[in-house]
Amino acid sequence: MANPKSNERGGSISFTDFPEDVQLCILSFLTPSEVSTFACTSKRFVSLCRNDAKLWFTMCHRRWGSMTQIRKWGNGKIAFRLLYKTLNEWENLIGFWRRSGPGNIGISSPPLVFFEWGPSFLTGSRISPSKNGTYSVLKSPFLWMTLSQEGQTVNFLDPDGRAEVLDCVGELDFSDNDLVPVNLSFMGKTHFVVEENMNFFAFSSSNFRRSSSSSNLRCDDETEDSIGGDSGSFSPSHSPGSLPDRLMSEMYQHFANRTSPGSGDKRRQRRKEKERQGKRKWESEHFVKIVNCSPTLTRPLQGLWKGIYDDMSLNFYLVVYEDNGGIICRRVGDSSERISSYGLVFWTSNATFIESPLSPEEKYLYDSHKNI
Amino acid sequence: MKFCTVKQYFDDENNNNVTNGIATTVIPLPNKHLKIKANNKEMEQYEQELLRNVMPQELTKLILAANYLNFKEALDFFCRTVANAIQNKSVDYVRKFFGLESDFEPGEEEKLCKEFAWSFEGVDED
């Protein structure tokens, strides 16, 4: 469609007729790219589009206001434009993920992880079956992601999963040696890596003096220059460089062997780590998203389930509908690199089975219960 | 509540800000809203119907009326309509839509676009 309404109907909406608040209201329904487009139409609208306190705040609030407290992030001191960019990326984390590959040695950690919104941060919790013979589960927060008031990404994890750490994310004290600062890097939308950030302490004090990329100042007047320049950086050592060899070969292996659901297409990678100094407290872990974790009308068995199997202990199972019409049920935490009969509870090619088939399936059907 | 300003409007007879035509469109909105509140889809259809027949200048007046009446839901609705009209469109389209002229010097616009570069994704071909 080549002609906007104005030409057809012989009139156009005059944006300047509206008071500023109305103008901001209209713009607040747009995505960042559309706001940019608007900013490029005419000089006089540039500062309007940069209005952080009203415009970008409203944009954040529209999208995430019901899930988190927008004004609390970064102690209320960060630019909302930066916050939008951050939340837009992190929002993808919400939901269930499973660890792919071995966890850290010496730390027994369940492979199922759940991310959710906090008031001013995101939490990742490990989900493990409680051992009391019922269907209840234990949720232990172990990973927190937030922004400091200087706009720096602050992610850290607690390897032991003590739950009480967290009401005061902002005042965290890293001298508590149990907390490990980490980087969380996405590889596409369904895969991320969490690794220890060995440079966190080196960078945290000197980072935001760098004039070219401090994108965290919030000011509404025209002399604002903080958004310009380095558009991609809001973390300490942004450099789209190459991965160290070890990690690359891990990744290649991982993608070569994986047969489980979830795509591995790497649309972007962001690596922040530089040299390693000192001993690692925590080895990297990879996580893959559990897509389709709830049943739908056409796929009533699909999703993540709690089940009690032969050994009478609670475990988590993932039921996936394959393209060829089959249904696979696999216990979460079993090696997913190969389909092996060891790991499967049942596999059927008849997607509409009505009669009770073999006994494992029977047990599964009887005992299945939806995970929250 | 939202009806306070409306009452004020009716009480204040010398009111030039909102013509009758606009008033008849805007004011029934809260009632309709309440009736259809449960069903979002119906509300959407109602809204589409309303807007199909509205000329751009009328939309401007509707917005100003809703703003004056302090009628937030209607204001949001009309603003969203305008926003939807320029969703995913190019800079030129938006200029034509609002009747704007470019006042940039030749390299300036490009520089500005670069500044916002991270947000330029998925724009329609006109």
Interface residues (C-beta under 8 A of the other chain):
Chain A: M1 A2 N3 P4 K5 S6 N7 R9 G11 S12 I13 S14 F15 D17 F18 P19 D21 V22 C25 I26 L27 S28 F29 L30 T31 P32 S33 E34 V35 S36 T37 F38 A39 C40 T41 S42 K43 R44 V46 K85 I227 G228 G229 S231 G232
Chain B: M55 P56 Q57 L59 T60 I63 L64 N67 L75 D76 C79 R80 V82 A83 N84 A85 I86 Q87 N88 K89 S90 V91 Y93 V94 R95 K96 F97 F98 G99 L100 E101 S102 D103 F104 E108 E109 L112 C113 K114 E115 F116 A117 W118 S119 F120 E121 G122 V123 D126
